[in-house]
Each structure stands twice: as C-alpha cells, then as structure tokens.
C-alpha cells in the first residue's frame, strides 16, 4: 500500500471532529456520563496526535508506540485510568492495522 499522508491526515481529522467530550458538561453527575466524557476526550487527543503524525507510516507508528507506553493523562479527564486505558487500547488497534497493512482510509 502506498502511504498518502494527506488522506491519512484528513482521516484522523475527521475522527477527531466526531468526538465532543464537552457535550457531557451539562449532563447530571453520573459515572456513565463521566466515562463517556473520558472516552471521547481520550479519542479526541489520540486522533489529534495521529493527524499531526500521519505524514509518514513510520512517524505514525512511532507516535502510536509512544502513546501506548505513555502515562500522561489529560487534566480534564474525570478518571485518569479510564482515559489512559481508552487511549492506549485504541492506539494499539490503529498500530496493529497499520503494521499489517489493514489500515484503510
């Protein structure tokens, strides 16, 4: 597969734009809403990083590996554990699909 950095960048920008963790700020305080907030926040942060590093396959894989091994959280997360688990799991899925040439945009 030939790598197209522009298409890959656009793909991750589209995924980023679908996430909206702020929609949960006006919801009642409840664990379910907090979890949804943290999931969308983690995915938004992940897709932002991917978009910034999508120009080459190697650059994307390196950034995904860094995310998987990172313990850095977002101070807006309600649960650092949920945030990190979501971000790491999704990064692993993306990395695996890129490595195995299953990544389709």
N, C-alpha and C positions, 0 to 999 in steps of 0.2 A: 504494500500500500504506500503510495506517495503521501507524504505529510504536507498538509496545507494549513499553514499557521493561521492564515486569515479566517478560514472556515472554522478551524478549531477554536480560535478566539471568539468568533461570533457565537458558536455553540455554547460555550461556557458563559458568555454574557447573557444569552437567552435563559439559561438555567438560573443564573444569579437573579435576573429580573423577576422570575416567577416566585421567588422567596420574599416574604414580607413579615418578618417577625414582629413588627410594630402593630400588626392587626390585633395582637393579643393584649395590648396595654389597657384597653377599655373593657376587657372581659373580667368576670368575677375572679378573685384569687382562688385558684384551684390547681391542684397538681397536674391535671390533664392539660390545662392551658399553658402552664409553665413548661411542661415537656414539649408541647408543640412549638412554643416560642424558642426553646433551646435548639430544637431540631432545625427549624428554619434559619435561625441565627448561624448555626454551625455550617449548614449547607451554603448559605449566602457567603460566609467567609471562605469556605473551601472553593466554591466556584469563582470567586473573585481572584484568589491566588492562582487557580488553574488558568483563567483567562489571561492573567499577566504573564504566565509562563508557557503559553501554548504555542509559541512561535516555532519551537523545535520539539521533536519527540523526546529527546534526551533531557532538555530543560524541564519539560512537564514531568517526566519520570523522577527526576531529581527533586523537584518541588513536592511531589506526592510522597516520596520517601521521607522527606523532612517533616511533612505533616503527620505521617503515620508515627514517627518517632518523637513528635513534639508533645510537651505537656503544657504548652501555652494555651490559656483559655481567653475568652472574651469577658471583660468585666461586666457586660450586660447580661451574661448568662445567669439564669436562676440556679442551675446546678452545673458545676464545672464537670462533674463526672458524665452527665448526660451529653453535654456539649462535646467533650473530648471523644467520647465513645462514638457518637454520631459522625463526627468529622473524620475520625480515623477509619471507621468501617466503610464509609463512602469512598474515602481516598484509596483504600485497599481494592475496592471493586473497580474503580476507574483505572488504577495502576495495572491490575490484572488484565483488564480488557485491552489496554494499550500495549502491554507486553506481548499479548497473544494475538495481536492484530485483529481483535474483535471490536475495536473501537470504531463505531460508525457514526458519522455526522451527516 
